[in-house]
Amino acid sequence: MTQTKKEWQTYEVEVPLNGVQASLEGHTVTLKGAKGELSREFKFPYVSLEVRGESVAIVTKRFTQRQKKIMHTYRAHITNMIKGVTEGFTYTLKVVYSKFPITVELKGDVFTVKNFLGEKVPRSVTVPQGVKVQVKGQDITIEGTDKELCGQAAGLLEQTTKISHLDRRVIQDGVFITEKPHRKYS
């Protein structure tokens, strides 16, 4: 008696019915929701996408380990896009200092840190387009629909105050991420 090998060739991601619209144009998936619109190109050999009513189907003709990994990656990206256009993503950062008072400000899309460790020259970084940054005293909030873009902006702001020439166990000044969409630090 031989057992037949079960092969899955499609994987469907359910799109919620509460106002999310999915469309496919070539290799680009576009999702529209209450918080905004997101588009992303998904292009990989032997793996394609289809919009089937209330779901986005990831289809492959060959089911090797490589295609399986890509299918799960596509699923994660589409799930994050759905969450982004319905709920949005929020990152929270905190400004910490002990000796020299740090001041942070946002002018347009340029984030500036002044008086970091008593430095005379301010440190600045350009915030990526597509995210909303709010500075209230020592608290910084980053909001947006694209999870990767929000994470990149939070990482850029944190790296602005990176110290490489001093001991981080002693000098603990800087801008630090305190809350991510999936994790909260104490």
Protein Blocks (a to p, Z undefined) as FASTA:
>chain_A
ZZdddddfbdcddddfehpacddehjaccdddfkbccddddddehiacddehjaccdddf
bdcfklmmmmmmmmmmmmmmmmmmmnopadddddddfklccddddehjaccdehihhiab
dcdddddehiacddehjaccdddfblklmmmmmmmmmmmmccfkbcfklmmgdcddfbdf
kbccZZ
